[in-house]
Each structure stands twice: as C-alpha cells, then as structure tokens.
C-alpha cells in the first residue's frame, strides 16, 4: 500500500491544520485569530485576580444561574479569507439550564454563550480589536473586557456583523451594570 500525502485544499485549510496540530508547552495558550496563530504565556497574578473576582460575582449574583469555563475553546465564524477563528476566552459563561459545556468538544461553536470575558495581557490589541470582532461576528451577546493599561472595564453588547453597536466603559472602582441574563452591578472597587 502506498501512502499519499494529504494536501490542504486552500491556504486557510493549511493554516488551520497547522494550528490544530500545535503542541504548546504546558500553561501556554494557542489561538487562531483572524488567520494569525497567537501563543500566549501563562498569565500573571493580577490577570487571574480580575478573572476570579468577576467569576465569583457572576456565580453569586446573577439572576440566571451560570456555568463558567476558563479553558473552553470556541470555533468562531471566519472573517474574509481567514479560516474559522479558534479562540480561548479567559472566561466563557452560559446559563446552567442550557448545559453549554456538557458533552462539548474541545473546540465548540459559540451557540448558547451568554458572555465572554477577556483580561488584557501582553498583546492588548488582540483583546481590544481582533477578538472583539470575532466575538461580534459569532453573535456572542456580551463581551466584557478588563483593560489593565487603561484601568477600565468595558461591556460590549448588541453584536451586528463584525462589531458591537453598544459599549459601556467604567474606570476601575466604578460599578458596571451587566444586563440580563446577569442583571446585577459588577463591582470593580477591588481592581484598584
């Protein structure tokens, strides 16, 4: 029997194939964002502190009971000639009643995601721009961005196309209202 090499049908397919075969070191995160492979090192303590404070409030205070994942890979629609983006948000939330994470593959579609959370890291442009476009394109209703350089929290809502039509930004220390299904004021005083 002769083995025949499999050739990707398009450059985007080839890039996706390379991405899916990556073996990143433990703690590192690899994502495919709008045709670019991005590898980030393990997060620092402040990055994790912000996530912890937000997750705790969501679990305790949301009107709708929420599930949370800090490592859920999302397959998001492609933009232009790029392959589908494969993104790992810092936190992904979905209603418990929807059992969003039950029986999900390691890379799942964004159907049923109520909100994603990103805390800026060494490459803030990805969180501020490219990931925001990806999340809007996927129709994720809410995108919460903690911008450490700007000392602010921004909630993007009402996705349409590649953009969110509404945003509400608050400096650290001021509460930010999360709408349904969360329906509570996110406290940021301990972000200072």
C-alpha positions in Angstrom: 0.0 0.0 0.0 1.3 3.5 -0.9 0.7 6.4 1.4 -0.4 9.6 -0.3 0.3 13.0 1.3 -2.8 15.0 2.1 -2.7 18.5 0.7 -4.9 21.2 2.1 -7.4 22.5 -0.4 -6.8 26.2 0.5 -4.1 28.1 2.4 -6.7 28.7 5.1 -7.2 25.0 5.4 -3.4 24.5 5.7 -3.1 27.1 8.4 -6.0 25.5 10.3 -4.3 22.1 10.0 -1.0 23.5 11.3 -2.8 25.3 14.2 -4.8 22.2 15.3 -1.5 20.1 15.3 0.4 22.5 17.6 1.8 21.1 20.8 2.2 24.1 23.0 4.1 23.9 26.3 2.0 23.4 29.4 0.4 26.6 30.6 0.7 28.3 27.2 -2.4 29.1 25.1 -2.5 28.9 21.4 -5.3 30.6 19.4 -6.0 31.1 15.7 -7.4 34.7 15.5 -8.4 36.0 12.1 -5.7 34.0 10.3 -2.9 34.6 12.8 -1.6 32.0 15.3 -1.2 33.7 18.7 0.6 31.9 21.5 0.5 33.5 25.0 2.5 32.6 28.1 0.9 31.6 31.4 -0.9 34.7 32.9 0.4 36.7 35.8 -1.3 37.0 39.2 -3.2 40.2 38.5 -4.7 38.8 35.3 -6.0 35.8 37.3 -7.2 38.1 40.2 -9.5 40.0 37.9 -11.0 36.9 36.4 -11.5 35.4 39.9 -13.3 38.5 41.2 -15.6 38.6 38.2 -16.4 34.9 38.1 -17.2 34.9 41.8 -19.6 37.8 41.4 -21.3 36.2 38.4 -21.8 32.9 40.2 -23.1 34.6 43.4 -25.1 37.5 42.0 -26.5 36.6 38.5 -30.3 36.5 38.2 -29.8 33.4 35.9 -27.7 30.6 37.3 -24.5 30.5 35.2 -21.9 27.9 34.3 -18.4 29.0 33.7 -15.3 27.7 31.9 -11.8 29.2 31.9 -10.4 27.0 29.1 -13.2 26.5 26.6 -12.1 26.6 23.0 -14.6 28.4 20.7 -14.8 27.9 16.9 -16.0 31.3 15.6 -17.0 32.2 12.0 -14.3 33.3 9.6 -13.7 36.8 8.5 -12.9 37.2 4.8 -10.3 34.6 3.5 -9.3 33.6 7.1 -10.1 30.2 8.4 -12.5 29.9 11.3 -11.0 31.5 14.4 -10.3 29.2 17.3 -10.3 31.4 20.4 -9.9 30.5 24.1 -11.6 33.3 26.1 -10.3 33.9 29.7 -13.9 33.1 30.8 -17.0 31.8 29.0 -20.4 32.0 30.6 -23.6 30.2 29.7 -26.9 29.5 31.5 -26.9 26.4 33.6 -30.2 25.3 32.1 -28.6 25.3 28.7 -25.8 22.8 29.8 -23.5 24.6 27.4 -20.3 22.7 28.3 -21.9 19.2 28.8 -20.6 16.8 26.1 -19.0 19.7 24.2 -15.9 19.0 22.1 -12.6 20.8 23.0 -13.5 23.4 20.2 -17.2 24.2 20.3 -19.4 26.7 18.4 -20.5 29.8 20.3 -24.2 28.9 20.3 -25.6 29.5 23.8 -22.7 31.5 25.1 -24.1 34.4 27.2 -20.9 36.3 27.7 -17.1 36.0 27.2 -14.5 37.8 29.4 -11.0 38.9 28.4 -8.4 40.5 30.6 -5.7 42.2 28.5 -2.3 40.7 28.6 1.0 41.3 26.7 -0.8 41.8 23.4 -3.8 44.0 24.3 -4.6 44.8 20.7 -5.9 41.2 20.2 -8.3 41.6 23.1 -9.3 45.2 22.2 -9.8 44.6 18.5 -9.4 41.2 16.8 -11.1 39.1 19.4 -13.9 41.7 19.8 -14.6 41.4 16.0 -14.5 37.6 16.3 -17.0 37.6 19.2 -19.3 40.0 17.5 -19.2 38.0 14.2 -20.2 34.9 16.2 -23.2 36.8 17.7 -22.0 36.4 21.3 -24.4 38.8 23.1 -21.9 40.3 25.7 -18.2 40.8 25.6 -16.6 42.0 28.9 -13.1 43.5 28.6 -10.9 44.3 31.5 -8.2 46.6 30.1 -5.3 46.7 32.6 -3.4 49.5 30.8 -6.5 51.7 30.7 -7.6 50.7 34.2 -11.1 50.2 32.9 -13.9 47.7 32.3 -15.9 47.8 29.1 -19.0 45.8 28.3 -19.7 45.4 24.5 -23.3 44.5 23.6 -25.7 44.2 20.6 -23.4 42.5 18.1 -24.0 43.1 14.4 -21.7 41.9 11.7 -18.1 42.4 12.9 -18.8 44.9 15.6 -20.8 45.6 18.7 -23.2 48.5 18.4 -23.2 49.4 22.2 -20.4 49.8 24.7 -20.3 50.9 28.3 -16.9 51.7 29.9 -16.2 52.4 33.5 -12.9 53.1 35.2 -11.7 50.7 37.9 -13.5 51.5 41.1 -16.9 52.2 39.5 -19.6 49.6 39.1 -20.7 48.4 35.7 -24.2 47.1 35.1 -24.4 43.7 33.4 -27.8 43.3 31.7 -30.0 40.1 31.6 -29.4 37.3 32.0 -27.0 38.5 34.6 -28.9 41.6 35.9 -26.5 43.0 38.5 -23.9 45.7 39.0 -20.4 44.3 38.7 -18.2 45.8 41.4 -14.7 46.8 40.4 -13.5 48.6 43.6 -11.0 45.8 44.4 -9.5 46.1 40.9 -7.6 49.2 42.1 
